[in-house]
């Protein structure tokens, strides 16, 4: 809807933002259903989230920033449940 001319590129960038979850491999145990990833994993720390918010304003990186912020928002919602 928003990126009709290059929807495939936009979709691939949004899909690539899932790679931020590779930092979960640094945790022990790797998966803990009771753990909130926001503030725990390195790429889910507040300084990293601030960088994600800032790159939204850099035109070539805008889609990446939006994808990372959506990812962070969804992880944050997971912390509330």
N, CA, C and O atoms as a Maestro MAE file, in Angstrom:
{
 s_m_m2io_version
 :::
 2.0.0
}

f_m_ct {
 s_m_title
 :::
 protein
 m_atom[324] {
  # First column is atom index #
  i_m_mmod_type
  r_m_x_coord
  r_m_y_coord
  r_m_z_coord
  i_m_residue_number
  s_m_chain_name
  s_m_pdb_residue_name
  s_m_pdb_atom_name
  i_m_atomic_number
  :::
  1 25 0.810 -1.183 0.000 1 A "UNK " " N  " 7
  2 3 0.000 0.000 0.000 1 A "UNK " " CA " 6
  3 2 0.865 1.263 0.000 1 A "UNK " " C  " 6
  4 15 0.562 2.212 -0.724 1 A "UNK " " O  " 8
  5 25 1.930 1.291 0.795 2 A "UNK " " N  " 7
  6 3 2.752 2.484 0.898 2 A "UNK " " CA " 6
  7 2 3.910 2.495 -0.101 2 A "UNK " " C  " 6
  8 15 4.341 3.565 -0.531 2 A "UNK " " O  " 8
  9 25 4.410 1.337 -0.469 3 A "UNK " " N  " 7
  10 3 5.600 1.248 -1.328 3 A "UNK " " CA " 6
  11 2 5.286 0.411 -2.560 3 A "UNK " " C  " 6
  12 15 5.961 -0.585 -2.823 3 A "UNK " " O  " 8
  13 25 4.281 0.801 -3.306 4 A "UNK " " N  " 7
  14 3 3.821 -0.001 -4.442 4 A "UNK " " CA " 6
  15 2 4.886 -0.202 -5.503 4 A "UNK " " C  " 6
  16 15 4.986 -1.289 -6.073 4 A "UNK " " O  " 8
  17 25 5.684 0.821 -5.780 5 A "UNK " " N  " 7
  18 3 6.671 0.706 -6.855 5 A "UNK " " CA " 6
  19 2 7.791 -0.261 -6.511 5 A "UNK " " C  " 6
  20 15 8.334 -0.923 -7.395 5 A "UNK " " O  " 8
  21 25 8.137 -0.345 -5.245 6 A "UNK " " N  " 7
  22 3 9.210 -1.261 -4.848 6 A "UNK " " CA " 6
  23 2 8.807 -2.039 -3.592 6 A "UNK " " C  " 6
  24 15 9.513 -2.057 -2.584 6 A "UNK " " O  " 8
  25 25 7.648 -2.676 -3.699 7 A "UNK " " N  " 7
  26 3 7.121 -3.435 -2.574 7 A "UNK " " CA " 6
  27 2 8.007 -4.607 -2.188 7 A "UNK " " C  " 6
  28 15 8.124 -4.932 -1.007 7 A "UNK " " O  " 8
  29 25 8.633 -5.246 -3.176 8 A "UNK " " N  " 7
  30 3 9.475 -6.400 -2.860 8 A "UNK " " CA " 6
  31 2 10.698 -5.968 -2.054 8 A "UNK " " C  " 6
  32 15 11.066 -6.628 -1.082 8 A "UNK " " O  " 8
  33 25 11.322 -4.874 -2.451 9 A "UNK " " N  " 7
  34 3 12.476 -4.349 -1.711 9 A "UNK " " CA " 6
  35 2 12.053 -3.966 -0.291 9 A "UNK " " C  " 6
  36 15 12.755 -4.276 0.671 9 A "UNK " " O  " 8
  37 25 10.912 -3.294 -0.162 10 A "UNK " " N  " 7
  38 3 10.418 -2.897 1.157 10 A "UNK " " CA " 6
  39 2 10.124 -4.131 2.012 10 A "UNK " " C  " 6
  40 15 10.439 -4.154 3.202 10 A "UNK " " O  " 8
  41 25 9.532 -5.137 1.414 11 A "UNK " " N  " 7
  42 3 9.219 -6.361 2.154 11 A "UNK " " CA " 6
  43 2 10.497 -7.059 2.614 11 A "UNK " " C  " 6
  44 15 10.564 -7.543 3.744 11 A "UNK " " O  " 8
  45 25 11.500 -7.114 1.757 12 A "UNK " " N  " 7
  46 3 12.766 -7.764 2.127 12 A "UNK " " CA " 6
  47 2 13.477 -7.009 3.247 12 A "UNK " " C  " 6
  48 15 14.066 -7.624 4.136 12 A "UNK " " O  " 8
  49 25 13.425 -5.689 3.205 13 A "UNK " " N  " 7
  50 3 14.040 -4.897 4.280 13 A "UNK " " CA " 6
  51 2 13.313 -5.150 5.589 13 A "UNK " " C  " 6
  52 15 13.947 -5.336 6.627 13 A "UNK " " O  " 8
  53 25 11.993 -5.159 5.548 14 A "UNK " " N  " 7
  54 3 11.223 -5.422 6.763 14 A "UNK " " CA " 6
  55 2 11.499 -6.832 7.291 14 A "UNK " " C  " 6
  56 15 11.585 -7.045 8.501 14 A "UNK " " O  " 8
  57 25 11.634 -7.768 6.394 15 A "UNK " " N  " 7
  58 3 11.962 -9.135 6.796 15 A "UNK " " CA " 6
  59 2 13.355 -9.196 7.423 15 A "UNK " " C  " 6
  60 15 13.575 -9.929 8.387 15 A "UNK " " O  " 8
  61 25 14.285 -8.433 6.877 16 A "UNK " " N  " 7
  62 3 15.661 -8.424 7.387 16 A "UNK " " CA " 6
  63 2 15.738 -7.864 8.804 16 A "UNK " " C  " 6
  64 15 16.678 -8.174 9.536 16 A "UNK " " O  " 8
  65 25 14.772 -7.051 9.197 17 A "UNK " " N  " 7
  66 3 14.816 -6.502 10.556 17 A "UNK " " CA " 6
  67 2 14.625 -7.593 11.609 17 A "UNK " " C  " 6
  68 15 14.893 -7.367 12.789 17 A "UNK " " O  " 8
  69 25 14.172 -8.750 11.200 18 A "UNK " " N  " 7
  70 3 14.042 -9.866 12.147 18 A "UNK " " CA " 6
  71 2 15.413 -10.392 12.576 18 A "UNK " " C  " 6
  72 15 15.528 -11.094 13.581 18 A "UNK " " O  " 8
  73 25 16.438 -10.053 11.815 19 A "UNK " " N  " 7
  74 3 17.792 -10.492 12.168 19 A "UNK " " CA " 6
  75 2 18.279 -9.877 13.476 19 A "UNK " " C  " 6
  76 15 19.248 -10.355 14.065 19 A "UNK " " O  " 8
  77 25 17.615 -8.825 13.929 20 A "UNK " " N  " 7
  78 3 17.983 -8.213 15.198 20 A "UNK " " CA " 6
  79 2 17.812 -9.222 16.340 20 A "UNK " " C  " 6
  80 15 18.418 -9.071 17.401 20 A "UNK " " O  " 8
  81 25 17.005 -10.226 16.123 21 A "UNK " " N  " 7
  82 3 16.803 -11.252 17.154 21 A "UNK " " CA " 6
  83 2 17.968 -12.230 17.273 21 A "UNK " " C  " 6
  84 15 17.943 -13.106 18.137 21 A "UNK " " O  " 8
  85 25 18.971 -12.101 16.436 22 A "UNK " " N  " 7
  86 3 20.145 -12.961 16.583 22 A "UNK " " CA " 6
  87 2 20.861 -12.717 17.916 22 A "UNK " " C  " 6
  88 15 21.609 -13.575 18.384 22 A "UNK " " O  " 8
  89 25 20.632 -11.550 18.524 23 A "UNK " " N  " 7
  90 3 21.251 -11.287 19.820 23 A "UNK " " CA " 6
  91 2 20.678 -12.174 20.918 23 A "UNK " " C  " 6
  92 15 21.247 -12.248 22.007 23 A "UNK " " O  " 8
  93 25 19.579 -12.839 20.656 24 A "UNK " " N  " 7
  94 3 19.019 -13.784 21.621 24 A "UNK " " CA " 6
  95 2 19.956 -14.982 21.808 24 A "UNK " " C  " 6
  96 15 19.921 -15.651 22.841 24 A "UNK " " O  " 8
  97 25 20.787 -15.244 20.805 25 A "UNK " " N  " 7
  98 3 21.719 -16.368 20.904 25 A "UNK " " CA " 6
  99 2 22.804 -16.130 21.952 25 A "UNK " " C  " 6
  100 15 23.478 -17.071 22.368 25 A "UNK " " O  " 8
  101 25 22.976 -14.885 22.379 26 A "UNK " " N  " 7
  102 3 23.969 -14.558 23.397 26 A "UNK " " CA " 6
  103 2 23.463 -14.817 24.807 26 A "UNK " " C  " 6
  104 15 24.249 -14.824 25.755 26 A "UNK " " O  " 8
  105 25 22.168 -15.030 24.958 27 A "UNK " " N  " 7
  106 3 21.572 -15.225 26.284 27 A "UNK " " CA " 6
  107 2 21.651 -16.688 26.699 27 A "UNK " " C  " 6
  108 15 21.755 -17.594 25.872 27 A "UNK " " O  " 8
  109 25 21.598 -16.881 28.000 28 A "UNK " " N  " 7
  110 3 21.574 -18.237 28.524 28 A "UNK " " CA " 6
  111 2 20.455 -18.309 29.555 28 A "UNK " " C  " 6
  112 15 20.553 -17.643 30.586 28 A "UNK " " O  " 8
  113 25 19.426 -19.062 29.335 29 A "UNK " " N  " 7
  114 3 19.108 -19.857 28.161 29 A "UNK " " CA " 6
  115 2 18.718 -18.961 26.983 29 A "UNK " " C  " 6
  116 15 18.322 -17.810 27.163 29 A "UNK " " O  " 8
  117 25 18.837 -19.506 25.800 30 A "UNK " " N  " 7
  118 3 18.532 -18.745 24.590 30 A "UNK " " CA " 6
  119 2 17.080 -18.274 24.612 30 A "UNK " " C  " 6
  120 15 16.800 -17.122 24.279 30 A "UNK " " O  " 8
  121 25 16.167 -19.138 24.997 31 A "UNK " " N  " 7
  122 3 14.754 -18.774 25.056 31 A "UNK " " CA " 6
  123 2 14.231 -18.932 26.468 31 A "UNK " " C  " 6
  124 15 14.357 -19.995 27.076 31 A "UNK " " O  " 8
  125 25 13.651 -17.881 26.977 32 A "UNK " " N  " 7
  126 3 12.995 -17.919 28.277 32 A "UNK " " CA " 6
  127 2 11.649 -17.214 28.120 32 A "UNK " " C  " 6
  128 15 11.612 -15.995 27.948 32 A "UNK " " O  " 8
  129 25 10.554 -17.952 28.176 33 A "UNK " " N  " 7
  130 3 9.250 -17.337 27.924 33 A "UNK " " CA " 6
  131 2 8.880 -16.245 28.928 33 A "UNK " " C  " 6
  132 15 8.025 -15.409 28.636 33 A "UNK " " O  " 8
  133 25 9.502 -16.238 30.095 34 A "UNK " " N  " 7
  134 3 9.185 -15.241 31.108 34 A "UNK " " CA " 6
  135 2 10.067 -14.000 31.009 34 A "UNK " " C  " 6
  136 15 9.853 -13.038 31.746 34 A "UNK " " O  " 8
  137 25 11.041 -14.003 30.125 35 A "UNK " " N  " 7
  138 3 11.990 -12.894 30.031 35 A "UNK " " CA " 6
  139 2 11.510 -11.853 29.017 35 A "UNK " " C  " 6
  140 15 11.042 -12.191 27.930 35 A "UNK " " O  " 8
  141 25 11.636 -10.598 29.395 36 A "UNK " " N  " 7
  142 3 11.324 -9.492 28.487 36 A "UNK " " CA " 6
  143 2 12.602 -9.141 27.731 36 A "UNK " " C  " 6
  144 15 13.627 -8.855 28.350 36 A "UNK " " O  " 8
  145 25 12.550 -9.160 26.412 37 A "UNK " " N  " 7
  146 3 13.758 -8.910 25.631 37 A "UNK " " CA " 6
  147 2 14.161 -7.437 25.626 37 A "UNK " " C  " 6
  148 15 15.334 -7.122 25.422 37 A "UNK " " O  " 8
  149 25 13.204 -6.528 25.848 38 A "UNK " " N  " 7
  150 3 13.524 -5.099 25.878 38 A "UNK " " CA " 6
  151 2 14.357 -4.817 27.126 38 A "UNK " " C  " 6
  152 15 13.927 -5.082 28.249 38 A "UNK " " O  " 8
  153 25 15.533 -4.287 26.914 39 A "UNK " " N  " 7
  154 3 16.433 -3.980 28.023 39 A "UNK " " CA " 6
  155 2 17.321 -5.142 28.433 39 A "UNK " " C  " 6
  156 15 18.195 -4.977 29.284 39 A "UNK " " O  " 8
  157 25 17.115 -6.308 27.847 40 A "UNK " " N  " 7
  158 3 17.929 -7.472 28.228 40 A "UNK " " CA " 6
  159 2 18.961 -7.806 27.166 40 A "UNK " " C  " 6
  160 15 20.146 -7.925 27.477 40 A "UNK " " O  " 8
  161 25 18.544 -7.958 25.943 41 A "UNK " " N  " 7
  162 3 19.449 -8.317 24.857 41 A "UNK " " CA " 6
  163 2 20.140 -7.064 24.309 41 A "UNK " " C  " 6
  164 15 19.552 -5.983 24.325 41 A "UNK " " O  " 8
  165 25 21.378 -7.195 23.825 42 A "UNK " " N  " 7
  166 3 22.140 -6.015 23.369 42 A "UNK " " CA " 6
  167 2 21.443 -5.167 22.306 42 A "UNK " " C  " 6
  168 15 21.481 -3.939 22.389 42 A "UNK " " O  " 8
  169 25 20.820 -5.778 21.326 43 A "UNK " " N  " 7
  170 3 20.163 -5.004 20.276 43 A "UNK " " CA " 6
  171 2 18.745 -4.593 20.652 43 A "UNK " " C  " 6
  172 15 18.014 -4.032 19.835 43 A "UNK " " O  " 8
  173 25 18.364 -4.873 21.887 44 A "UNK " " N  " 7
  174 3 17.058 -4.477 22.404 44 A "UNK " " CA " 6
  175 2 17.212 -3.501 23.574 44 A "UNK " " C  " 6
  176 15 16.261 -3.263 24.317 44 A "UNK " " O  " 8
  177 25 18.415 -2.937 23.732 45 A "UNK " " N  " 7
  178 3 18.684 -1.948 24.778 45 A "UNK " " CA " 6
  179 2 18.179 -0.582 24.340 45 A "UNK " " C  " 6
  180 15 18.002 -0.345 23.145 45 A "UNK " " O  " 8
  181 25 17.945 0.315 25.282 46 A "UNK " " N  " 7
  182 3 17.417 1.642 24.967 46 A "UNK " " CA " 6
  183 2 18.329 2.458 24.055 46 A "UNK " " C  " 6
  184 15 17.813 3.170 23.193 46 A "UNK " " O  " 8
  185 25 19.668 2.398 24.195 47 A "UNK " " N  " 7
  186 3 20.501 3.143 23.238 47 A "UNK " " CA " 6
  187 2 20.318 2.653 21.794 47 A "UNK " " C  " 6
  188 15 20.314 3.456 20.861 47 A "UNK " " O  " 8
  189 25 20.171 1.359 21.618 48 A "UNK " " N  " 7
  190 3 19.946 0.811 20.281 48 A "UNK " " CA " 6
  191 2 18.581 1.255 19.749 48 A "UNK " " C  " 6
  192 15 18.453 1.588 18.570 48 A "UNK " " O  " 8
  193 25 17.574 1.262 20.604 49 A "UNK " " N  " 7
  194 3 16.238 1.686 20.192 49 A "UNK " " CA " 6
  195 2 16.247 3.157 19.795 49 A "UNK " " C  " 6
  196 15 15.547 3.554 18.863 49 A "UNK " " O  " 8
  197 25 17.033 3.965 20.494 50 A "UNK " " N  " 7
  198 3 17.179 5.374 20.129 50 A "UNK " " CA " 6
  199 2 17.803 5.513 18.747 50 A "UNK " " C  " 6
  200 15 17.379 6.355 17.955 50 A "UNK " " O  " 8
  201 25 18.807 4.692 18.452 51 A "UNK " " N  " 7
  202 3 19.424 4.705 17.117 51 A "UNK " " CA " 6
  203 2 18.395 4.314 16.066 51 A "UNK " " C  " 6
  204 15 18.342 4.921 14.996 51 A "UNK " " O  " 8
  205 25 17.581 3.310 16.357 52 A "UNK " " N  " 7
  206 3 16.534 2.896 15.409 52 A "UNK " " CA " 6
  207 2 15.580 4.058 15.125 52 A "UNK " " C  " 6
  208 15 15.165 4.272 13.986 52 A "UNK " " O  " 8
  209 25 15.237 4.807 16.187 53 A "UNK " " N  " 7
  210 3 14.336 5.949 16.012 53 A "UNK " " CA " 6
  211 2 14.999 7.057 15.198 53 A "UNK " " C  " 6
  212 15 14.334 7.734 14.414 53 A "UNK " " O  " 8
  213 25 16.288 7.243 15.376 54 A "UNK " " N  " 7
  214 3 16.991 8.300 14.652 54 A "UNK " " CA " 6
  215 2 17.172 7.980 13.170 54 A "UNK " " C  " 6
  216 15 17.114 8.878 12.329 54 A "UNK " " O  " 8
  217 25 17.390 6.705 12.845 55 A "UNK " " N  " 7
  218 3 17.618 6.392 11.427 55 A "UNK " " CA " 6
  219 2 16.335 6.454 10.600 55 A "UNK " " C  " 6
  220 15 16.380 6.382 9.372 55 A "UNK " " O  " 8
  221 25 15.193 6.588 11.276 56 A "UNK " " N  " 7
  222 3 13.946 6.813 10.545 56 A "UNK " " CA " 6
  223 2 14.032 8.137 9.769 56 A "UNK " " C  " 6
  224 15 13.389 8.297 8.731 56 A "UNK " " O  " 8
  225 25 14.826 9.075 10.278 57 A "UNK " " N  " 7
  226 3 14.953 10.390 9.653 57 A "UNK " " CA " 6
  227 2 16.033 10.445 8.586 57 A "UNK " " C  " 6
  228 15 16.205 11.478 7.940 57 A "UNK " " O  " 8
  229 25 16.766 9.351 8.389 58 A "UNK " " N  " 7
  230 3 17.778 9.273 7.335 58 A "UNK " " CA " 6
  231 2 17.129 8.567 6.152 58 A "UNK " " C  " 6
  232 15 16.861 7.367 6.212 58 A "UNK " " O  " 8
  233 25 16.879 9.297 5.096 59 A "UNK " " N  " 7
  234 3 16.068 8.795 3.989 59 A "UNK " " CA " 6
  235 2 16.476 7.413 3.456 59 A "UNK " " C  " 6
  236 15 15.602 6.565 3.277 59 A "UNK " " O  " 8
  237 25 17.754 7.152 3.198 60 A "UNK " " N  " 7
  238 3 18.091 5.813 2.663 60 A "UNK " " CA " 6
  239 2 17.865 4.677 3.668 60 A "UNK " " C  " 6
  240 15 17.749 3.516 3.275 60 A "UNK " " O  " 8
  241 25 17.805 5.004 4.940 61 A "UNK " " N  " 7
  242 3 17.653 3.976 5.979 61 A "UNK " " CA " 6
  243 2 16.259 3.961 6.597 61 A "UNK " " C  " 6
  244 15 16.011 3.217 7.546 61 A "UNK " " O  " 8
  245 25 15.357 4.766 6.076 62 A "UNK " " N  " 7
  246 3 14.039 4.941 6.676 62 A "UNK " " CA " 6
  247 2 13.287 3.624 6.855 62 A "UNK " " C  " 6
  248 15 12.748 3.363 7.930 62 A "UNK " " O  " 8
  249 25 13.246 2.806 5.831 63 A "UNK " " N  " 7
  250 3 12.521 1.527 5.944 63 A "UNK " " CA " 6
  251 2 13.133 0.625 7.007 63 A "UNK " " C  " 6
  252 15 12.416 -0.050 7.745 63 A "UNK " " O  " 8
  253 25 14.441 0.615 7.080 64 A "UNK " " N  " 7
  254 3 15.118 -0.190 8.095 64 A "UNK " " CA " 6
  255 2 14.742 0.296 9.494 64 A "UNK " " C  " 6
  256 15 14.440 -0.508 10.375 64 A "UNK " " O  " 8
  257 25 14.762 1.608 9.690 65 A "UNK " " N  " 7
  258 3 14.390 2.170 10.987 65 A "UNK " " CA " 6
  259 2 12.951 1.867 11.350 65 A "UNK " " C  " 6
  260 15 12.658 1.518 12.494 65 A "UNK " " O  " 8
  261 25 12.053 1.997 10.391 66 A "UNK " " N  " 7
  262 3 10.646 1.691 10.648 66 A "UNK " " CA " 6
  263 2 10.484 0.223 11.024 66 A "UNK " " C  " 6
  264 15 9.773 -0.108 11.974 66 A "UNK " " O  " 8
  265 25 11.144 -0.649 10.276 67 A "UNK " " N  " 7
  266 3 11.060 -2.079 10.576 67 A "UNK " " CA " 6
  267 2 11.598 -2.419 11.951 67 A "UNK " " C  " 6
  268 15 11.015 -3.231 12.669 67 A "UNK " " O  " 8
  269 25 12.717 -1.795 12.321 68 A "UNK " " N  " 7
  270 3 13.298 -2.065 13.642 68 A "UNK " " CA " 6
  271 2 12.415 -1.520 14.762 68 A "UNK " " C  " 6
  272 15 12.305 -2.137 15.821 68 A "UNK " " O  " 8
  273 25 11.794 -0.380 14.534 69 A "UNK " " N  " 7
  274 3 10.889 0.155 15.554 69 A "UNK " " CA " 6
  275 2 9.628 -0.690 15.683 69 A "UNK " " C  " 6
  276 15 9.132 -0.893 16.790 69 A "UNK " " O  " 8
  277 25 9.110 -1.180 14.572 70 A "UNK " " N  " 7
  278 3 7.949 -2.076 14.641 70 A "UNK " " CA " 6
  279 2 8.322 -3.353 15.395 70 A "UNK " " C  " 6
  280 15 7.560 -3.840 16.230 70 A "UNK " " O  " 8
  281 25 9.495 -3.879 15.091 71 A "UNK " " N  " 7
  282 3 9.981 -5.082 15.777 71 A "UNK " " CA " 6
  283 2 10.077 -4.832 17.285 71 A "UNK " " C  " 6
  284 15 9.643 -5.657 18.088 71 A "UNK " " O  " 8
  285 25 10.647 -3.688 17.657 72 A "UNK " " N  " 7
  286 3 10.800 -3.346 19.067 72 A "UNK " " CA " 6
  287 2 9.438 -3.161 19.734 72 A "UNK " " C  " 6
  288 15 9.236 -3.590 20.870 72 A "UNK " " O  " 8
  289 25 8.516 -2.529 19.034 73 A "UNK " " N  " 7
  290 3 7.168 -2.344 19.574 73 A "UNK " " CA " 6
  291 2 6.497 -3.693 19.834 73 A "UNK " " C  " 6
  292 15 5.868 -3.891 20.873 73 A "UNK " " O  " 8
  293 25 6.636 -4.603 18.895 74 A "UNK " " N  " 7
  294 3 6.038 -5.933 19.078 74 A "UNK " " CA " 6
  295 2 6.696 -6.693 20.224 74 A "UNK " " C  " 6
  296 15 6.022 -7.397 20.975 74 A "UNK " " O  " 8
  297 25 8.017 -6.549 20.357 75 A "UNK " " N  " 7
  298 3 8.691 -7.175 21.501 75 A "UNK " " CA " 6
  299 2 8.223 -6.550 22.814 75 A "UNK " " C  " 6
  300 15 8.075 -7.239 23.824 75 A "UNK " " O  " 8
  301 25 7.994 -5.239 22.786 76 A "UNK " " N  " 7
  302 3 7.496 -4.562 23.978 76 A "UNK " " CA " 6
  303 2 6.099 -5.022 24.346 76 A "UNK " " C  " 6
  304 15 5.785 -5.185 25.525 76 A "UNK " " O  " 8
  305 25 5.259 -5.232 23.341 77 A "UNK " " N  " 7
  306 3 3.919 -5.757 23.616 77 A "UNK " " CA " 6
  307 2 3.994 -7.154 24.220 77 A "UNK " " C  " 6
  308 15 3.192 -7.517 25.081 77 A "UNK " " O  " 8
  309 25 4.970 -7.931 23.756 78 A "UNK " " N  " 7
  310 3 5.163 -9.270 24.306 78 A "UNK " " CA " 6
  311 2 5.531 -9.199 25.783 78 A "UNK " " C  " 6
  312 15 5.187 -10.094 26.555 78 A "UNK " " O  " 8
  313 25 6.224 -8.141 26.176 79 A "UNK " " N  " 7
  314 3 6.594 -7.981 27.591 79 A "UNK " " CA " 6
  315 2 5.379 -7.683 28.468 79 A "UNK " " C  " 6
  316 15 5.360 -8.022 29.652 79 A "UNK " " O  " 8
  317 25 4.376 -7.053 27.881 80 A "UNK " " N  " 7
  318 3 3.179 -6.711 28.659 80 A "UNK " " CA " 6
  319 2 2.265 -7.898 28.892 80 A "UNK " " C  " 6
  320 15 1.486 -7.911 29.845 80 A "UNK " " O  " 8
  321 25 2.358 -8.897 28.024 81 A "UNK " " N  " 7
  322 3 1.458 -10.049 28.119 81 A "UNK " " CA " 6
  323 2 2.032 -11.116 29.015 81 A "UNK " " C  " 6
  324 15 1.408 -12.159 29.210 81 A "UNK " " O  " 8
  :::
 }
 m_bond[323] {
  # First column is bond index #
  i_m_from
  i_m_to
  i_m_order
  :::
  1 1 2 1
  2 2 3 1
  3 3 4 2
  4 3 5 1
  5 5 6 1
  6 6 7 1
  7 7 8 2
  8 7 9 1
  9 9 10 1
  10 10 11 1
  11 11 12 2
  12 11 13 1
  13 13 14 1
  14 14 15 1
  15 15 16 2
  16 15 17 1
  17 17 18 1
  18 18 19 1
  19 19 20 2
  20 19 21 1
  21 21 22 1
  22 22 23 1
  23 23 24 2
  24 23 25 1
  25 25 26 1
  26 26 27 1
  27 27 28 2
  28 27 29 1
  29 29 30 1
  30 30 31 1
  31 31 32 2
  32 31 33 1
  33 33 34 1
  34 34 35 1
  35 35 36 2
  36 35 37 1
  37 37 38 1
  38 38 39 1
  39 39 40 2
  40 39 41 1
  41 41 42 1
  42 42 43 1
  43 43 44 2
  44 43 45 1
  45 45 46 1
  46 46 47 1
  47 47 48 2
  48 47 49 1
  49 49 50 1
  50 50 51 1
  51 51 52 2
  52 51 53 1
  53 53 54 1
  54 54 55 1
  55 55 56 2
  56 55 57 1
  57 57 58 1
  58 58 59 1
  59 59 60 2
  60 59 61 1
  61 61 62 1
  62 62 63 1
  63 63 64 2
  64 63 65 1
  65 65 66 1
  66 66 67 1
  67 67 68 2
  68 67 69 1
  69 69 70 1
  70 70 71 1
  71 71 72 2
  72 71 73 1
  73 73 74 1
  74 74 75 1
  75 75 76 2
  76 75 77 1
  77 77 78 1
  78 78 79 1
  79 79 80 2
  80 79 81 1
  81 81 82 1
  82 82 83 1
  83 83 84 2
  84 83 85 1
  85 85 86 1
  86 86 87 1
  87 87 88 2
  88 87 89 1
  89 89 90 1
  90 90 91 1
  91 91 92 2
  92 91 93 1
  93 93 94 1
  94 94 95 1
  95 95 96 2
  96 95 97 1
  97 97 98 1
  98 98 99 1
  99 99 100 2
  100 99 101 1
  101 101 102 1
  102 102 103 1
  103 103 104 2
  104 103 105 1
  105 105 106 1
  106 106 107 1
  107 107 108 2
  108 107 109 1
  109 109 110 1
  110 110 111 1
  111 111 112 2
  112 111 113 1
  113 113 114 1
  114 114 115 1
  115 115 116 2
  116 115 117 1
  117 117 118 1
  118 118 119 1
  119 119 120 2
  120 119 121 1
  121 121 122 1
  122 122 123 1
  123 123 124 2
  124 123 125 1
  125 125 126 1
  126 126 127 1
  127 127 128 2
  128 127 129 1
  129 129 130 1
  130 130 131 1
  131 131 132 2
  132 131 133 1
  133 133 134 1
  134 134 135 1
  135 135 136 2
  136 135 137 1
  137 137 138 1
  138 138 139 1
  139 139 140 2
  140 139 141 1
  141 141 142 1
  142 142 143 1
  143 143 144 2
  144 143 145 1
  145 145 146 1
  146 146 147 1
  147 147 148 2
  148 147 149 1
  149 149 150 1
  150 150 151 1
  151 151 152 2
  152 151 153 1
  153 153 154 1
  154 154 155 1
  155 155 156 2
  156 155 157 1
  157 157 158 1
  158 158 159 1
  159 159 160 2
  160 159 161 1
  161 161 162 1
  162 162 163 1
  163 163 164 2
  164 163 165 1
  165 165 166 1
  166 166 167 1
  167 167 168 2
  168 167 169 1
  169 169 170 1
  170 170 171 1
  171 171 172 2
  172 171 173 1
  173 173 174 1
  174 174 175 1
  175 175 176 2
  176 175 177 1
  177 177 178 1
  178 178 179 1
  179 179 180 2
  180 179 181 1
  181 181 182 1
  182 182 183 1
  183 183 184 2
  184 183 185 1
  185 185 186 1
  186 186 187 1
  187 187 188 2
  188 187 189 1
  189 189 190 1
  190 190 191 1
  191 191 192 2
  192 191 193 1
  193 193 194 1
  194 194 195 1
  195 195 196 2
  196 195 197 1
  197 197 198 1
  198 198 199 1
  199 199 200 2
  200 199 201 1
  201 201 202 1
  202 202 203 1
  203 203 204 2
  204 203 205 1
  205 205 206 1
  206 206 207 1
  207 207 208 2
  208 207 209 1
  209 209 210 1
  210 210 211 1
  211 211 212 2
  212 211 213 1
  213 213 214 1
  214 214 215 1
  215 215 216 2
  216 215 217 1
  217 217 218 1
  218 218 219 1
  219 219 220 2
  220 219 221 1
  221 221 222 1
  222 222 223 1
  223 223 224 2
  224 223 225 1
  225 225 226 1
  226 226 227 1
  227 227 228 2
  228 227 229 1
  229 229 230 1
  230 230 231 1
  231 231 232 2
  232 231 233 1
  233 233 234 1
  234 234 235 1
  235 235 236 2
  236 235 237 1
  237 237 238 1
  238 238 239 1
  239 239 240 2
  240 239 241 1
  241 241 242 1
  242 242 243 1
  243 243 244 2
  244 243 245 1
  245 245 246 1
  246 246 247 1
  247 247 248 2
  248 247 249 1
  249 249 250 1
  250 250 251 1
  251 251 252 2
  252 251 253 1
  253 253 254 1
  254 254 255 1
  255 255 256 2
  256 255 257 1
  257 257 258 1
  258 258 259 1
  259 259 260 2
  260 259 261 1
  261 261 262 1
  262 262 263 1
  263 263 264 2
  264 263 265 1
  265 265 266 1
  266 266 267 1
  267 267 268 2
  268 267 269 1
  269 269 270 1
  270 270 271 1
  271 271 272 2
  272 271 273 1
  273 273 274 1
  274 274 275 1
  275 275 276 2
  276 275 277 1
  277 277 278 1
  278 278 279 1
  279 279 280 2
  280 279 281 1
  281 281 282 1
  282 282 283 1
  283 283 284 2
  284 283 285 1
  285 285 286 1
  286 286 287 1
  287 287 288 2
  288 287 289 1
  289 289 290 1
  290 290 291 1
  291 291 292 2
  292 291 293 1
  293 293 294 1
  294 294 295 1
  295 295 296 2
  296 295 297 1
  297 297 298 1
  298 298 299 1
  299 299 300 2
  300 299 301 1
  301 301 302 1
  302 302 303 1
  303 303 304 2
  304 303 305 1
  305 305 306 1
  306 306 307 1
  307 307 308 2
  308 307 309 1
  309 309 310 1
  310 310 311 1
  311 311 312 2
  312 311 313 1
  313 313 314 1
  314 314 315 1
  315 315 316 2
  316 315 317 1
  317 317 318 1
  318 318 319 1
  319 319 320 2
  320 319 321 1
  321 321 322 1
  322 322 323 1
  323 323 324 2
  :::
 }
}
